[in-house]
Amino acid sequence: MPNAKTVADMSVEEREAILSALSERLSFSASIANHDGDPDSQVLRALSERLRRDGAEIANDTCDAASTVVLEAIELLAKFEIGRPPDSSTVH
């Protein structure tokens, strides 16, 4: 990926956008997990709410806070997606 950036190389605005997108995805996944009775729904929801509440502060942090929370969010989403049964529906 020639234009790929690390979180540390992103502008504050780019980090805020990434954190916002992750918050939305975490919230969506938490809703699905909750519907399915998955106990990880609370962890997904908590991180989503933290990113929504503290995203601007995290994005402005000069240490590795943004990188750490992005990694945490991606790991949670990956764990959730891996644990889901494959979608058996097809779209024609």
Secondary structure, 3 states (H helix, E strand, C coil): CCCCCCHHHCCHHHHHHHHHHHHHHHHHHHHHHHHCCCCCHHHHHHHHHHHHHHHHHHHHCCCCHHHHHHHHHHHHHHHHHHHCCCCCCCCC
